[in-house]
Amino acid sequence: MSATEKDSADGTAQQQAAEPVDDLVSTHHSISTPGGELAYTATTGRIVLREEVHEDGTFNGHKPKAELFLTSYVADAQPGRPVTFAFNGGPGSASVWLHLGLLGPRRVVSGDAGDLAAPPYELTDNAETLLAHSDLVFIDPVSTGYSRAVEGGKPGDFHGFQGDIESVGEAIRLWTTRNGRWMSPKYLAGESYGTLRAAALAEHLQSRHGWYPNGLMLISSVLDMGTIRFTEGNDLPYALYLPTYAAIAHHHGKHGDRALSDVLTEAEDFAATDYPWALARGARLTEEQRTRIARRVADLTGLTEDYVLRANLRIEHLRFFSELLRDRRLTTGRMDGRFTGWEPDAAAERFTDDPSISGIRGAYSAGINHYMREELGYRSDLPYETLSSRVHPWSYKEFEGSSVTAADRLAAAMRANPHLRVHVGSGRTDGATPYFAAEHTLAQLEIPQQLHDNIDVRYYDAGHMMYVHDPSRRQQSADLAEFVAPR
């Protein structure tokens, strides 16, 4: 062999050696649940996603494009169980919140509003884990958790609506195929932006692969961004947020001894009738009408009538969180309005920090970093990205000139698969994805009336991650167990 040939061969060998490979690690565990002792196998690590390469009409193999981090839990010697694929949202969030907050066999003890846990925090068995009823697969999209684009790849290819759907969908297809689970009942569970992802995934997996899910679990749901984005000329969010403002105000004592149910009934009725009418009237409102509407908004939200009038009857959500308890120099949380934070600039229009995120993020970050290495045996020097800003700006190029929505895709999936059931879990004090906006979107789905019976909506007296509130966590766990139970 000549020197040139040897150099070429060495280069080829190095290139082949550098190609990424799966690095999965399996461990065995057991947990005590109300149904008895459950033995299970946990498998965690990165799988290589590949794409078929076609150039000039020629197939040139499968090119690695990303290394996606998964954690699966499979009950030992129990064939035929359902399997649930779970992810959070963001965009830019790893699956740590659903994983260690609600669904997984271990959970972090973070504390709750007004009683937060102190570092170094604690992990404990989750006796209410959904694993007692369904195998679980947690997925971290590219650039979250330990998931990354391959060396030399472009992370931006995955940082957008369609690229995200295709990569997460491919991970689900691969896991289903490699683990022989095509004939298992299959569920998708998403939180926040993950609900929009889940809805779009249902349609994508059905139309692309014939992978038909039995159900979707939409936790803190947003399917149409137009319902929550306060953009010029879009008055819809002002009305749809109002019942959430009322719930937060009630939690902080702004409604005296009135029952929350009474307050919300009044707020929902007003938000569906007189309030959107008044916003649509604009300058055509008489002074008497404007004053009457402002007084109603103030009474429901806990704000002053003067503030509502100066805001032109339109209460933007970040302004609300900064204004409600301004007299106490406190802000309320966006993710969960039960949380409060002290604001250094008490005259600021918008808070500098969301206390409902900063209050629990340390516990979840410590929990996942410890858990992966010390309990599941996966060792990596990469930072585990719980909330990554690297995915931004997130691309919505598919929606240029229109509202970002997956409601049409969910409707298409339900029409094609009339057995598809949808569970929607909403927190009353969730200021990120308000429950009344979710109700509005579900009511607009273009499906036959009988398919609305496939939709089950549950409410919890907490916020976006309602499971940090222990009574809500226990109830939500029972609701999800009922959802995946055999029928």
N, C-alpha and C positions, 0 to 999 in steps of 0.2 A: 504494500500500500504506500503510495506517495505521501509526502508531507502535506500536500494540499488536500488529498482525499482524507487523511487522518484528521486534519483540522475540521473538515466538513463533517465527518462522522462524529467528532467530539461535540461540535456545535449542535448537531441534531440530537445527540444523547442528552445534552444539557437542557435543550428546549423541551424534550419529552419528560425529563425528570422534573422540570419546573411546572408542568401542567398540574392544576389543582385536582385534588381527590377528596372524596368524602372523609370526614374525620370523626365519625360517630362513636360515642362511648355509651355502653349499657351498664346499668346497675340494678339491683333487685331490692325491693322494699316491701313493707306491709303497713297497713293503717287500720285502726279500729273505726268503724262507721256504725251508725245505728242499725245497719243491716248485718253487721258482723265483721269479722276480720277479712280484709281484702289484701291479697298479695298481688303485686304488680311489678312490671319491668319499666324502668325509665330509660329512654334513649335520647341523648342530646348531642348536638354537634352541627357541623355545616355540611350541606349537600351541594354538589355542583350542578347548577342549572346550565343547560346547553341549548343552542339553537341550531337548527338545520341550515347549512350554508349552501345556497344555490347561486352560481355565477355563470353567466352566459349559457344558461340552460343545462349546466352540469352540476350534479350534486357533489359537494366537496366536504362532506362529513358533518360532524356535530362539533361546533365551536363552543368552548366554555365561556360563559358570559357573567356569571355571578356565583357567589358562595352564600347560600341562604341558611341561616341558623334556625334550627327546629328543636323543640323538646316534645317528645311524645311519652304518653303513659298508657300502657296496655295491660289490662287485667290478665293474670296468669290463668291459663286453662279455662277460659270462658269464651268459646267461639260464638259468633253471631251477635256480638254486642254492637250497639251504635258506636260511631266515632264522630267526634266534634272537632272541627278545625277552628281555632280561635286566634284573634289578633286584635290589637288596639288600633288607634287612629292617628291623630296628629293633624296632617301628615308629619311624620318624624318620630312617632312613638313606637317603642318596642312593646311586646306583648306582656311585659312584666306586671302591669296593673291587673289584668284579668287573671294572669297566671298565679301571682302571689296574693291577690286580693280577694278572689271569689272562687275560681273554678278548680285550681290545682290542689294536690294532696297536702301541700304545705302552704302556709300563709304567713304573711308578715304581720306583726303586731305594731300598728302605726299609731294607735290611739285615734281620737275623734275630735271634732270641734270642741274647744274648751278644755280638752284633756288629752293633749298630744303626748305620745311616748317620747322618752328621752334617749339619745344615743347611748350605747351602741345598738340598741334595738334587739328584737327577738323574733325568731321563727318558731312556729308551733304547728302541730298537725291540724289539718282542716277536716274535721269529722264530717262536715257537710259538703265535701268536695263532690263535684259532678262526676268524678271518676267512679263513684259508687254506682253510677247508672250508665256511663258512656266512657269509652276510651277517649283520650284527649290528645290533640296535636296543637302546640303553640307555635306560631310563625312570626318571625321578626322580618319585616320587609327590608329591602336593601338600604344600607346606611343606618339601620337601627340595630340594637342589640350587638351581636357579633357578625351580622350580615354585611357583606361588602361586594362591590363589583370585583371581578378578577383583576389581577395585576395587568395594567395596560388597558383595561376596560374603561368605559365612560359611565360613572355613577348617574349622571344626568339622564341617561336612557331609562332609568327606573324611577326617576323623581317626577312623576306625572301620572295623571289618571289612567291612561291606557297601559303604559309601561308597567305600572304597579299591578294592575289587574292581571296582565299576562304573566308576570313573574310569580306572583302569589298563586295564581291558578295553576301554573306549571308545577310548583312545589306540591300542591294538593294532588294533582294527577299522579305525580311520581310516587308520593307516599302511598296513595291508594293502590297503585299498581304493584309496587314492590312488596307491600304487606298483604296482598291478596284480599283487599277489602271492597272490591267493586260490588259485592252482594250484601254488604252491611248497610243498615240505615245510616245515612250521612247527614250531618248538620254543619252549618256555618255560624259562628258566633263572632260578632264584631261590636266594638264600642266606639262611639263618637264618629269620626271620619271612617272608622272601621265598619260602621253600618252602611254607609254609602258604598264602601268597597264590597261588603257582603252582598248587597243587592245587585251590584253590577257583576260580581263573580257568579252569582246564581245563573244569570242569563248567559254569561261567557262560558261557563263550564257545561251548561246544557247544550248550547248551540255549537260549541267548538268540539267537545269531547263526548257528548251524550252522558255526562256525569250529572245525574238528576238528584238534587238534595231532597231530603224529607222535610227539612225545616231550616229556618233562619232565626237566630236569636239576635235581635237588634237592641243593644243596650245603650241608652242615652242617644237616641236616634236622630240623625239628620240625613234626609234623603234628597232634599232640595235646598241648596245653599241660598236661594232667593228668599227663603222663609226666615233666615237668621242674619243676613247681611244688610247692614244699615247703609245702603247706597242711595245716591241722589235719585229722587223720584220714586223710590220703592218704599211705600208706607206700610207694607204688610208686616215687617218685623215689629213695628211699634205696637201693633195690636196683639200679635202672637206672643210677645214677651210679657204683656201686662199681667196675666195670671201668675207667672213666675215672680214678678216684682211683688205681687200681693202676698205670695207664699213666704218670700224672704222677709217682707215687712211684718207679717204675722209672727214669724219666728223671733223677731227682735222686739216684740211687744207693741207694735204700732197699731194693733187692732184690739187692744184690751183683752177682755175675756171671751171674745167671739170665737166660735168654733171655726177651725180652719176650713172645714167643708162648706160652711155658710159663706165665708169670705171668697173661696174659690168659685162657688156657684155664681155669686154676684159678679166677680171679675170676668169669668168666662162668658157670661151673658152680655156684659158690657163690651167685651173685646170682640164679640161676634156681631154686634148690632150697632149701637149708637157711636162707639168710638171710631171704627173704620168709616162710618158715614161722615162723621165730623171731620176727619182727616181729609177725606175726599172733597169736602165742601170748600176747604181752604178759605180764601178771602170772602167767600159768599156767606160765611157764618156771621150771624148778628153778634153784637157784643154780649147780649144776654145768653145766647147759645154757647159762645166761646167760654164765658165765665162758668156756665153750668157744667160743661164738659171738663174744664180744668179742675173744678171742685170734685167731680167724681174721680178723676185720675188721681188727684192728691189724696183723697180719702182711701183709695184702694192701695196706693203705692207707699203711703207714709211720707211722701214729700209734701212741701208746702204748695199752696195754690199759686203763690207768686212765682215760685220756681217753675212750675208747670207752664204758666203763661209765658214766662221769659224763654222757655224752651219751645215755644210755639206748639204746645200740646204734645210734642214728640220727645219721648224719653229714651235716649240712646243708652245701651246697656252699661258700658264702662262709666258713663256719667252717673248712672243710677248707683252703681256699687260704691262710687266715691261720695255721693251726696247723701244717701240714706242716713248714715250715722255720723255725718260731718260734725255735728254739735258735740260728739264725744271724741272727736279726732280719730275716728276709726273708719276703715273701709270694710266692705263685705267681699267675700270671695266670688269670683266668676264661676269657677267650676262647682262651687258649693257655697251658697249664700249664708249658710249657717256659720261659716268661719269668719273671723274678723282679724284685721291687722291694724297696727298703729301706723299712721301716715306722717312722715317727716314734714311734708308740705301740706298743711291742713287747708290751703286755699287751692290746691291743684284740681284741675278739671277731671283728671283721670289718675287712678292709683299707680304707684310705681312698682307694685308687686301684688301677685295674687296669693293671698294667705292660704287658700285652700290647696294650692300646689306646693308652695314652699313648706307648708306645715307637714306634708307627708312624703315629699320626694326623698328626703334623706333615708327614711326607713325602707322604702322600696329599693333604692339604689344599694344600700348596704345589704339588704336581704338577698337580692339577685346575685350580687358579686360573690357573697359568701356561699350561697346555695349551689351555684354552678360548679365552683371549684371544689369545695369541701364536702358536699353531699352527693353531687351527681358526677364528680370526677372529671369534669371538662376543664382543661387548663388552657388559657390563652392570655397573652399579654396585651391584647387589644383592649381598649376601653369598651365596656358594655354601655352602649348609647341608649339610655332610657328615654330621653327626649332630645332628638338631634335637630339642630338648626341647619345642618348641611344639606338637607333635602330641599331647602328653599332657595330660589323661588320654585314652587311646585307648578308644574305645567298643566294647564287646562286647555290646551290648544284645540282639543276636540269640541270645545264649547264656545269658540270665538263668536261673539255677537249674541250669545244666549246664556241663560242661567245654567249653572252647574247643577245637574240633577241626575239621580239614578232611579227616580220614581218610575220613569218610563220603562227602564230595564227590569225593575222588579215586577211591574205589571205584565211585561212580556213573558217573564219566567213563570208567573202564576198562571197566565193563560195557557202556556204550553204544558205546564205541569200542574193540573188542578188539584193534585194531592199535596202541593207545597204549602206548608203551614208557616206562619210568621208570628213570633213572639216579640213584643215590644215592651221594654222596661224603661220607665221614665222616673226621674227624681223630681220631686216638686220644687226643690230649691236649686235646680241645675240652671245656672245662668249662661251656659255655653250652648246647650241644645235644649231649648225650652220645650216642655211637654206639650203645650198647646200647638206649637208649630208642627210637632210630630203628628198630632191628631189631624191637623189641617191637611198635611200631605197624604196621610193614609186615606182620608175621605175623598181625595181627588184621584186616587188610582183608577186607571181605565181598565177595570175588570168587571165581569158580571157580578151582579149583586150577591149571588150566592157565595162567591169567593171571598167576600168580606167576612164571612163566617170563619174563614181560615186564619183570621188575624186575631190574636189575643193580646190585649194591652193591660199591663200591670203598673201600679204607681207605688212609689216609696217616699217616705218622709225624710229625704236626704237629697244629695246633689248628684253631680255627674258620675263620680265614683261612689255610688250610693252604698256600696258594700263596706265603706269605712265606718258606717253607722251600723253597729252590730245587730240590732233588731232587723234592720233592712237587709243585711247580709243573710241572715238566717231565713227570712221570708223569701228573698230572691233565690236562694239556693233551692228551697222547696218548690218554688214556681218553675225553675228550670228542670228540676228532676221530674216534675209532672209533665213538662213539655216533651221530654225525650222518652217517656215511658211507653212501652208497647201499647198499641191500640187494637 
